[in-house]
Amino acid sequence: MTPTRSVGTSFIRYSDILIVGASCLNQTASDSFVTLYLVTIYAIGMLPTEVLLDFARRPVAAIVSIRGQLTPELLAAHPGGHDNSIGWLLWHMGREIDVQLSALSGLPEVWTSQGFAKRLGLGELGDGVGYGQTSDEARRIVVTDPQALVDYVFAAGEALSSYLSALDPETLADVVDEDWYPPVTRATRLVSIVDDAAQHAGQVGYALGILAGGHA
């Protein structure tokens, strides 16, 4: 059976006229906001790829801004006893950007091309993304070098920014994954990548706040 997904942002060819749309009744609240935001920005002359680039930079910038707070002990913390530690969240954030971008661009993952697999030393488990991990597998993602982890998230974010900076807006409507219904376009995949990164950046910031307040 083909898995279904919530209908997100869809794009008609930019060469005719860019129409960002989809029924808000079939969208999540965040998808609807993105749709309306993109329509508004396009109306004042901003390219959709420029909007995506702005979105993409924000979660990474949020992580870079808190790097001074991170310690090996905090990376290993499991607020509320959850299987996903703060280190896991950051590792997964970098991996989901890196792996999905590599599939879109055809370029190697920065995980290997820039030596982060060796630098972080997570072995074969670290080569994955984290989806579907067991409790034991998630708890085996242990990073002791905060700087290396933030560097990885930053490198993955920079690769995404470079990709978006060079992307032809007309290709946003291209279908890149037919294993879902409706099929996933390039635009939808990019929004998904950034949305996931933003959620995890927020989780990290919130978790650090809890720990600082002594309520974990």
QUIFENGI-V867352 format. One record per pair of residues at least 24 apart in sequence whose C-alpha atoms are under 10 Angstrom apart, sorted by the first residue. I is the first residue (numbers start at 1). J is the second residue. Records with the same first field share a line. If there is no record, write none. Layout:
# QUIFENGI-V867352
I = J + J
This chain:
# QUIFENGI-V867352
1 = 179 + 180
2 = 178 + 179 + 180 + 181 + 182 + 183
3 = 179 + 180 + 181 + 182 + 183
4 = 179 + 180 + 181 + 182 + 183
5 = 180 + 181 + 182 + 183 + 184
6 = 31 + 181 + 182
7 = 31 + 32 + 181 + 182 + 183 + 184 + 188
8 = 32 + 34 + 35 + 182 + 184 + 185 + 187 + 188 + 189 + 191 + 192
9 = 33 + 34 + 35 + 36 + 38 + 173 + 185 + 187 + 188 + 189 + 191 + 192
10 = 35 + 172 + 173 + 184 + 185 + 186 + 187 + 188
11 = 35 + 48 + 169 + 170 + 171 + 172 + 173 + 174 + 185 + 186 + 187 + 188
12 = 170 + 171 + 172 + 173 + 174
13 = 169 + 170 + 171 + 172 + 173 + 174
14 = 47 + 48 + 168 + 169 + 170 + 171 + 172 + 173
15 = 169 + 170
16 = 170
17 = 170
18 = 42 + 43 + 47 + 48 + 169 + 170 + 173
20 = 48
30 = 195
31 = 188 + 191 + 192 + 195
34 = 191 + 195
47 = 168 + 169
48 = 164 + 168 + 169 + 170 + 172 + 187
49 = 161 + 163 + 164 + 165 + 166 + 167 + 168 + 169 + 170 + 172 + 187 + 190
50 = 161 + 164 + 165 + 167 + 169
51 = 164
52 = 161 + 164 + 165 + 187 + 190 + 191 + 194
53 = 160 + 161 + 162 + 163 + 164 + 165 + 190 + 194
54 = 161 + 164
55 = 161 + 191 + 194 + 195 + 198
56 = 97 + 157 + 158 + 160 + 161 + 164 + 190 + 191 + 193 + 194 + 195 + 197 + 198
57 = 154 + 157 + 158 + 160 + 161 + 194 + 197 + 198
58 = 157 + 194 + 197 + 198 + 201
59 = 93 + 153 + 154 + 157 + 194 + 195 + 196 + 197 + 198 + 199 + 200 + 201 + 202
60 = 93 + 94 + 150 + 153 + 154 + 155 + 156 + 157 + 158 + 194 + 197 + 198 + 201
61 = 153 + 154 + 157 + 201
62 = 198 + 201 + 202 + 204 + 205
63 = 90 + 150 + 151 + 153 + 154 + 198 + 200 + 201 + 202 + 204 + 205
64 = 147 + 150 + 151 + 153 + 154
65 = 150
66 = 150 + 204 + 205 + 208
67 = 146 + 147 + 149 + 150 + 151
68 = 146 + 147
69 = 146 + 208 + 212
70 = 145 + 146 + 147 + 149 + 150 + 208
71 = 143 + 144 + 145 + 146 + 147
72 = 142 + 143 + 144 + 145 + 146 + 147
73 = 143 + 144 + 146
74 = 144 + 146 + 207 + 208 + 211 + 212
75 = 142 + 143 + 144 + 145 + 146 + 149 + 204 + 208
76 = 139 + 141 + 142 + 143 + 144
77 = 142 + 207 + 208 + 211 + 216
78 = 139 + 207 + 211 + 216
79 = 206 + 207 + 208 + 210 + 211 + 215 + 216
80 = 207 + 210 + 215 + 216
81 = 216
82 = 135 + 138 + 139
83 = 133 + 134 + 135 + 136 + 137 + 138 + 139 + 140 + 141
84 = 130 + 133 + 135 + 137 + 138 + 139 + 140 + 141
85 = 138 + 139 + 140 + 141 + 142 + 143 + 204 + 207
86 = 142 + 143 + 200 + 201 + 203 + 204 + 205 + 207 + 208
87 = 139 + 141 + 142 + 143 + 144 + 145 + 146 + 149 + 150 + 204
88 = 126 + 130 + 138 + 139 + 140 + 141 + 142 + 143 + 149 + 200 + 204
89 = 130 + 138 + 141 + 197 + 199 + 200 + 201 + 203 + 204
90 = 143 + 146 + 149 + 150 + 152 + 153 + 197 + 200 + 201 + 203 + 204
91 = 120 + 126 + 129 + 130 + 141 + 142 + 143 + 149 + 150 + 152 + 153 + 200
92 = 126 + 128 + 129 + 130 + 131 + 141 + 153 + 196 + 197 + 200
93 = 129 + 130 + 152 + 153 + 156 + 157 + 193 + 194 + 196 + 197 + 198 + 199 + 200 + 201
94 = 129 + 149 + 150 + 151 + 152 + 153 + 154 + 155 + 156 + 157 + 197 + 200
95 = 126 + 127 + 128 + 129 + 130 + 152 + 153 + 156 + 197
96 = 128 + 129 + 130 + 131 + 153 + 156 + 192 + 193 + 194 + 196 + 197
97 = 129 + 153 + 155 + 156 + 157 + 159 + 160 + 190 + 192 + 193 + 194 + 196 + 197
98 = 129 + 152 + 153 + 155 + 156 + 157 + 159 + 160 + 193
99 = 127 + 128 + 129 + 156 + 193
100 = 129 + 160 + 189 + 190 + 192 + 193
101 = 156 + 157 + 159 + 160 + 163 + 189 + 190 + 193
102 = 156 + 159 + 160
103 = 176
104 = 163 + 176 + 177 + 186 + 189 + 190
105 = 159 + 160 + 163 + 167
107 = 159
109 = 156 + 159
110 = 152 + 153 + 155 + 156 + 158 + 159
111 = 152 + 153 + 155 + 156
114 = 152 + 155
115 = 152
116 = 148 + 149 + 151 + 152 + 155
117 = 152
119 = 145 + 148 + 149 + 152
120 = 144 + 145 + 146 + 148 + 149 + 152
153 = 197
157 = 194 + 197
160 = 190 + 193 + 194
164 = 190
